[in-house]
Amino acid sequence: MIDKDGFRANVGIILCNDLNQVLWAQRAQHDSWQFPQGGIKINETPEQAAFRELTEEIGLGREHVELLATTRSWLRYRLPKRYLRYGNKPLCIGQKQRWFLMRFTGDEADVRLDLHEKPEFDDWRWVDYWTPVEEIVFFKRRVYEKALHEFAPLLFPEYRKRAGNRDSSTG
């Protein structure tokens, strides 16, 4: 679903473990890493899309996670011009995403990257909460920062105090 401004509706998932590390996944046949994410289908809510993507991309169901939060608003990023597909109508210029913070409650053996016919990822690992900001492709960096800052007070009670009690959604 691409809106009138050219942004594709999408969800992103930040899955944390009991140590507040986050699941970081390597794109299949690429040297890039990212959080699980994917498009929202017609007649699907963002939450339904998040759980569908969680299952499709990393093999986890609702029984393996606890939903902790979602971002208050859509977070947007624009694609670099070299990634735009001008032949597609309507033209997609970027993504608008609702992000979900989930706590992993299953066993690591429950993470399955091979359940989908064409796997999105071929490797995964737990990383420090802030590592994705340093490693994500440049055009997604600001969205990752915003989502992680918005969720940080939920996992790190000292975060808001350290941040000077500013609104964490401003980054």
C-alpha positions as CSV (number, residue, x, y, z in Angstrom):
1,M,0.0,0.0,0.0
2,I,1.6,3.3,-1.2
3,D,0.0,6.5,0.1
4,K,-0.7,9.6,-1.9
5,D,2.7,11.0,-0.9
6,G,4.5,8.0,-2.3
7,F,5.3,6.2,1.0
8,R,4.8,2.5,1.4
9,A,3.1,1.4,4.6
10,N,5.4,-0.9,6.6
11,V,6.2,-2.3,10.0
12,G,9.4,-2.7,11.8
13,I,10.1,-5.0,14.8
14,I,12.6,-4.5,17.5
15,L,12.8,-7.8,19.4
16,C,14.7,-7.7,22.7
17,N,15.9,-10.5,25.0
18,D,16.1,-10.5,28.8
19,L,19.4,-8.7,28.7
20,N,17.8,-5.9,26.5
21,Q,19.9,-6.9,23.6
22,V,18.1,-6.8,20.2
23,L,17.8,-9.3,17.4
24,W,19.9,-8.2,14.4
25,A,19.4,-10.1,11.2
26,Q,21.5,-10.4,8.1
27,R,19.7,-10.1,4.8
28,A,19.8,-13.2,2.7
29,Q,22.7,-13.2,0.3
30,H,23.7,-9.6,1.3
31,D,26.3,-8.2,3.7
32,S,23.7,-5.9,5.3
33,W,21.9,-6.3,8.6
34,Q,18.6,-4.9,9.8
35,F,15.6,-5.4,12.1
36,P,12.8,-7.6,10.7
37,Q,10.3,-5.4,8.8
38,G,7.8,-5.7,6.0
39,G,4.9,-4.2,4.2
40,I,1.3,-3.9,5.4
41,K,-1.3,-5.6,3.3
42,I,-4.7,-4.2,2.3
43,N,-7.2,-4.8,5.2
44,E,-4.4,-5.6,7.6
45,T,-3.6,-3.5,10.7
46,P,0.0,-2.6,11.5
47,E,-0.1,-5.0,14.5
48,Q,-1.4,-7.9,12.3
49,A,1.4,-7.1,9.8
50,A,4.0,-7.1,12.6
51,F,3.0,-10.6,13.8
52,R,2.8,-11.9,10.2
53,E,6.3,-10.5,9.4
54,L,7.6,-11.9,12.6
55,T,6.5,-15.4,11.6
56,E,7.5,-15.1,7.9
57,E,10.9,-13.7,8.5
58,I,12.1,-15.2,11.8
59,G,9.7,-18.1,12.5
60,L,8.2,-16.7,15.7
61,G,4.6,-16.6,16.7
62,R,2.7,-14.7,19.3
63,E,3.5,-17.4,21.8
64,H,7.2,-16.5,21.5
65,V,6.9,-12.8,22.3
66,E,5.3,-10.2,24.4
67,L,4.3,-7.0,22.7
68,L,5.6,-4.1,24.8
69,A,4.9,-1.0,22.7
70,T,4.4,0.6,19.3
71,T,5.6,4.0,18.1
72,R,3.2,6.9,18.6
73,S,3.3,7.9,15.0
74,W,4.6,6.8,11.6
75,L,8.3,7.2,11.1
76,R,9.4,7.9,7.5
77,Y,12.4,7.5,5.4
78,R,13.1,8.3,1.7
79,L,14.9,6.0,-0.6
80,P,18.0,7.2,-2.4
81,K,17.2,8.1,-6.0
82,R,19.2,5.1,-7.3
83,Y,16.7,2.8,-5.6
84,L,13.6,4.4,-7.0
85,R,11.7,2.3,-9.5
86,Y,10.4,4.9,-11.9
87,G,8.5,2.3,-14.0
88,N,6.3,1.4,-11.1
89,K,3.0,3.2,-10.6
90,P,2.4,4.6,-8.1
91,L,6.0,5.6,-7.5
92,C,7.3,4.5,-4.1
93,I,9.7,7.2,-2.7
94,G,10.2,5.6,0.7
95,Q,8.5,3.9,3.6
96,K,6.4,5.0,6.5
97,Q,6.7,2.6,9.4
98,R,5.0,1.7,12.6
99,W,7.6,0.2,14.9
100,F,6.9,-2.5,17.5
101,L,9.0,-3.3,20.6
102,M,8.6,-7.0,21.6
103,R,10.2,-9.1,24.3
104,F,11.4,-12.5,23.2
105,T,10.0,-15.1,25.6
106,G,10.8,-18.3,23.6
107,D,13.9,-20.4,23.2
108,E,16.6,-19.5,20.8
109,A,15.8,-22.7,18.9
110,D,12.4,-21.2,18.1
111,V,14.1,-18.6,15.8
112,R,13.8,-20.1,12.3
113,L,14.9,-18.3,9.2
114,D,14.1,-21.1,6.9
115,L,10.3,-21.4,7.1
116,H,9.5,-19.1,4.2
117,E,10.0,-20.2,0.5
118,K,12.4,-17.3,-0.1
119,P,14.0,-16.5,3.3
120,E,14.5,-12.8,4.1
121,F,17.5,-13.5,6.4
122,D,20.3,-16.1,6.5
123,D,21.8,-15.2,9.9
124,W,21.0,-13.5,13.2
125,R,22.6,-12.5,16.5
126,W,21.8,-10.6,19.7
127,V,23.5,-7.2,19.8
128,D,23.7,-4.2,22.1
129,Y,20.6,-2.1,21.9
130,W,22.3,0.8,20.2
131,T,24.4,-1.2,17.7
132,P,21.8,-1.1,14.9
133,V,22.1,2.7,14.7
134,E,25.8,2.4,13.9
135,E,25.4,-0.5,11.4
136,I,22.2,0.2,9.5
137,V,22.3,1.5,5.9
138,F,22.6,5.3,6.0
139,F,19.1,6.2,4.6
140,K,17.3,4.2,7.4
141,R,19.5,5.5,10.2
142,R,17.3,8.4,11.4
143,V,14.2,6.1,11.6
144,Y,16.2,3.5,13.6
145,E,17.4,6.3,16.0
146,K,13.9,7.6,16.5
147,A,12.4,4.2,17.2
148,L,15.1,3.1,19.6
149,H,15.0,6.5,21.4
150,E,11.2,6.2,21.8
151,F,11.4,2.7,23.2
152,A,14.6,3.1,25.4
153,P,12.8,4.4,28.5
154,L,10.7,1.2,28.6
155,L,13.8,-1.0,28.8
156,F,16.3,1.3,30.5
157,P,14.6,3.3,33.3
158,E,17.7,5.5,33.7
159,Y,17.5,6.5,30.0
160,R,15.0,9.4,30.5
161,K,17.0,10.8,33.3
162,R,20.2,10.6,31.3
163,A,18.5,12.2,28.3
164,G,17.6,15.2,30.5
165,N,13.9,14.4,30.6
166,R,13.5,15.4,27.0
167,D,10.8,13.8,24.8
168,S,12.5,10.7,23.6
169,S,10.6,10.7,20.3
170,T,12.5,13.8,19.1
171,G,15.7,11.8,18.9
